[in-house]
Amino acid sequence: VVVYLNSLHIPFQSDSSIEIPPDLTERRLRATYIAEQSHRMIFAALRDSGRYDSSLILSVGDHGENPQAAEETIGDLSRLTQLGAGVIHPLFLARVPDSVPTAQRQTLASNANALTSLIDIVPTVARFLAVDLPDDYTSDGFDLFTPVPASRIHYTLNVNDWRSWP
């Protein structure tokens, strides 16, 4: 399962078919609640179907957010110009089944402090599924069950014009 958590992206999702407690009025808190409930629903469905223990679950976002953004205006786009650690580290959470060998689990955990990217998802899932990627498939992504080199450099290009969010 790969979960893309766009609800945690500024301007933060605040409405959902998921019932949100009325005391949660701040957008970021509402978005976090939606993400948490979405995970609970996925986990319950996997448990009910008997697939939870054997599932690799990845929860990802396209980038981090400026932690101060919640206190600033919803139109804050500082993540485009202030590339601090909170922005360059995308949300990337993994729930790994017990069948993954201990050494690979430990390497995945140690990669939490490495420079990772969304381009690492495909090689990681391919490794988990024991699938060989086609020869003509090219990716600079790393299989996160192996150490990401400390010397890794990742370039990011923003091709969007400046715009305000509704």
Sequence and secondary structure as in RCSB ss.txt:
>XXXX:A:sequence
VVVYLNSLHIPFQSDSSIEIPPDLTERRLRATYIAEQSHRMIFAALRDSGRYDSSLILSVGDHGENPQAAEETIG
DLSRLTQLGAGVIHPLFLARVPDSVPTAQRQTLASNANALTSLIDIVPTVARFLAVDLPDDYTSDGFDLFTPVPA
SRIHYTLNVNDWRSWP
>XXXX:A:secstr
 EEE GGGSTT     SS   TT  SHHHHHHHHHHHHHHHHHHHHHHTT GGG  EEEE SS   GGGGGS TT
  GGGT   HHHHS  EEEE  TTS HHHHHHHHHGGGS   GGGHHHHHHHHHT    TT       TTS   T
T               
